[in-house]
Amino acid sequence: MAARKPTRGQLELALKSAQKQLAISHLRAFESAKESRRTENWYTRNGGPNADIRTAWRLLTRRHQDLVDSNPWANRAVRVITNNWVGDGIIGSPMGGSKRYEQAWNDWADTVECDYLGKLNWYGLQALIARTTAVRGSCLIRRRLNEQMMDQGLVGLKLQVLEPDMLDFSRDDGSRIKFGQQYDRNGRLEGYWIRQTHPGETEWNGVKIQSDFVPASEIIHTYEVNRPNQAIGVPFG
């Protein structure tokens, strides 16, 4: 049976309804731009993606870390995020089916040989990276190469996981260097200024912490990018 064609009256009614809905949507869209009693205490800023974070990052991370450390519900939330994100972790499978490569991978990933500090295996490192990113907004993973091991045919790569606090925030001109990250004139990342020690371990005694320049090719920086040109992340909470 063929479907009935709508009458002219039905079409006009549908058109009026659509126009009404469109008018309402426009009204709602610009509601926040009105000056009224409801918005008189709404103070806003229009800072850049890094300017807004720069003024709040330290306090945000300290409060978020304290919340996760002292509140079991917040700690559980981070555990859930970590488990959902990482799960069993990235499981490597060397191509070609070579027993030699497979054994080399297992010797590296299933043991603490992959960890620069010699404490976690590959899967533990992935969980640590995810947790650090959720709690402190960012995580740095530095590739450390041991050329002597590589010359012997061994896997000479070790991963060093660092909190974002290891970035030298004192090196920040808002342009070429942001949060200890150095860019060229075209805005491309050149490298990171990494502190020699964590500021939270030494800042209490007034020791000035030195920093070293590390090329971008040696660092993986994980964080959620919410705005263009954003140089660092904020805690998930």
N, C-alpha and C positions, 0 to 999 in steps of 0.2 A: 504494500500500500504506500503510495507516495505521501511524503510529509506535507502538511498544510503550510502554505505561505502565510507569513504574518500579515495582518491587515495594516492599513495605513495608520490607524489609531494606535495599534500596538507598537509600531515603529516609532511614532512620535513620542509615546510614553517612555520607551526605552532610551531614546535620545535625551529627553529631559532628565531622566534618572542619571544617565552618564554625565551630563553637564553639571548636575548638582553634586555628584560625587567628586568631580574634578575641582569644582569650586571649594569644596570642603578640604580636599587634600592640599590645595594652595594655601588655604587659610591656616591649616595646621603646620605646613612647612615653614611659614614665616612668623609663626606665633612667638618663637624665641627672639625675634628681632624687634618686637614691640617694647615700648617703654610704658610700663604699667606698674601697678602696686605689687604684682607678683614678681616682677623682675627688678625692682628698685635696689635690692641687695645682691644682685647677681653681678659680681665683678669678674671681668674676663681679661685675659692677656692674649696677645697675638705674637708670642715669641716663636723663634725658629725651633726646629726639631731638637736641637741640642741645648739651646738656651733654657728651655723649660726643664729639661732633665738636669742640667748642670746645677740649678739652684736647689734641687730636691734629692738628688741621687744618694748622697751620703746618709741622710736621715731616713730615706725610704729603705735602703738596704739594712741599716742597723735595726730599725723597727721590725722589718720583716724577718730578719735572722733571729731576733729575740723572740718574736711570736712563734716561729717554728721550733725554737729550742725549748720554749716554756709551755706551749699550749699543745696538748696531745691531738686536738682536732686539726690544728694547722699542720702539725707534723704528718698526720695521716693523709691530709689532702695532698701534700707534696709527694708522699709515698705513692699515692694513687696516680698522680701525674707521671711520676717516674716510671711506674710499672706499665702504664698505658702507652707511654712514649717509647720505651726501650723494649719491654717484654723480655724475651730471651736474648735480645741483643742481635747485632749483625753477626751472622755465622758465616765465616769465610769458607770457600770451596775452591781451591786452586784449579785453574783450567788445565786441561790436557790429561788429567788423571795420573800425573806423575806421583808415585809414592814418595819420592824424595821431597817434592814441594809440599805435599800434604803433611809429611812429618815435620818439615820446617815450620809450616803454619801452626800445627798443633803445639810444637815446642815453644812457639812465640806467644800464641793466643791463650793457651790453657794454663800457662804459668805466669809468674811475675816478671818474666823476661821482657815483656812489652812495656812495663811500667818503669819510668826513669827512677822512681823512688823505691822500686822493688817491693811493692806492697800488694798490688791488685793485679788480677789477670785482665784480659781484654774485655770481658763482660762486666767485671767490676768497674773498670774505667768508664765504660759507657753509662752505667748507672750513676756514677759520680758526676759525670759531665751533665747529665740530664738534671740531677738534683741541684747542682750548683747553678745551672741556668735558671731553674724555677725559683730558687731561693734568693739569689743575688742578681738576677736579671741577665747575666752574661757568664760565659766561661771561656777561658783561653786554653788551647791545647798546643803545646810547643813540640815540634818534631826535633828529636835529638838523634843525630847520626853518629855511629861509632865506625869510623873508616877502617880501623884495624880488624874489627869483626867482619866487615864486608869483604876485606881482602882475603880473609880465610874462608869465604863462601858461606858465612853465617848471616843471619838477619841482624843487621846493625841498627835497626830503627827502634827507638824507645820514645814513649809519649809522656810528656810532663803536663799534668793538669794544674792550672793556676786559676785562682779567683780573679775577678776583674779588678780587685783592689791593687793587684800587682802592676797595673798600668800607672805610669807616672802622671797623675792628674795635674801636677804643678807645671807640666809642659802643655800648655793650652793657650793658644792665642785666638781661638774662635774661628780661625781660617785655615791655615796650613797645618796646624796641629790641634787636634780635638781629643780630649781625654787621653793624652799620651799617644795618640795615633797620628802619624805624619803622612801628609798627602802632597802630591806634586802640584804643579800649577794648573793641571787639568782636572784636579779633584780625584785622582786615582791614588789608592793607598800604596805607600812606599814601605812602611814598616811600623813597628811598635817600640815605644820606650818602656822597657820592662824593669821594674824595681828589682834590686838584688835581694831584698827581704820584704816580707809582708809588713805594711805600715802598722797594722794592728798589733804586731808583735814587738815593735820598737818605739812607737810614737810616744809612749808614756815617759820615756827618759830623754826626749828631745833630740835623739840621734837623727842626723840628716841622712836620708836614704839615697844612695846613688842609684842611677838607672842606666841601662845599656840599650843601645839600639839593636833591634832584631828585625831582619828583613821580613816582609809580609809573607814570603814563600815558606817561612818556618813556623807560621802561626795560623791556627784555625780559631776563629772567633765566633762563638755561637750566641745568638740572641734573636729575639723577635723584633723584626723591623716593622714599625707601624707608620713611619713617615719617611719620605724621601730624604736621603743624606743623613739619616739618623746614625750616630756613631757608636751608640752603646744601648743596651736594653735596660729595662726596669723589672723589678721582681714581679712575678706572676700574680701575687696577692694584691 
